[in-house]
Amino acid sequence: MRSNSVQTSSNPTFTESARRTQIMKCAIEVLAESGYSGASLAEIARRAGISKSVVLYYFSGKDDLLSSVVFDVYGRAGQAITEALSHEASPGDKIAAYVRTNLHFLEEHPADIRAVVEIVSNARGSDGTHSFVPQGEDPVLAHFEQLLREGQDGGEFREFDPHHLAIIIRSAIDTASGRLVADPSFDLAAYTRELLSVVELATGIHRSEESS
């Protein structure tokens, strides 16, 4: 990694932050339209109306740029989920809001999701393994598992294995990303309704009328 890049600056200026955001936005557009193989730094730079050297001033290379795209998209999704959960009081309504907000984010940001699917499916390290396989505890899974445990601790949910149920539900959410990319006829609204029904049955919760 480059030691003198803007990325490593502790206090990037507004202009620097805006330029990084612009480059990532253009990377997302290229990935969504041309796939991983077509997302060269030269093409991303052309889309942004800058030279490749400018891209390399802000990012150490293609891997750095695409990793930044993944973390940016996940970060924005996380912010949306945190905001949604802040408006719910009961564990059951928090779980429902979590599922709905995840899937709504997919619907509202199709290019972002297509770009992330392309990166996660294709990016590999020097040893040939996928670059985005979680190492150790997966914080996204751990957060959802904690929501399930809180429902059990409060007596709102039935007894179940929260770790494995978290894996099942998170896998269902993640599957929707690939379906949206691969299947133009995929009905996300219907999928959301059915997944919420499955979650209710699996946890034993009943959502309030206001949150349904």
Secondary structure, DSSP 8 states (H G I E B T S, - for coil): --SSSGGG-SS--HHHHHHHHHHHHHHHHHHHHHTTTT--HHHHHHHHTS-HHHHHHHSSSHHHHHHHHHHHHHHHHHHHHHHHHTT--SHHHHHHHHHHHHHHHHHH-HHHHHHHHHHHHH-B-TTSSBTT---SS-HHHHHHHHHHHHHHHTT-S-S--HHHHHHHHHHHHHHHHHHHHH-TT--HHHHHHHHHHHHHHHHT----GGG-
